[in-house]
Amino acid sequence: MPQLDTSTWFITIVSSMLTLFILFQLKISSQTFPTAPSQKTVITEKTKTPWESKWTKIYSPLSLPQQ
């Protein structure tokens, strides 16, 4: 039974990997990517809620008079 000649496998695998690397580099370098987004200032308006306009007191159960 004849043996498989593997003497050219190394150069074949290395050249294939090099070719794939070059092709991917060319494909990636041809794409254009968007620039970094600029910072936008956002002004938030404070909305008045009903409980902010009047004074409220929170009663703690411990501060209530004992009955």
Summary of the structure (lengths in Angstrom):
residues: 67
radius of gyration: 36.8
end to end distance: 105.8
largest distance: 105.8
contacts: 58
relative contact order: 0.05
helix: 37%
strand: 0%
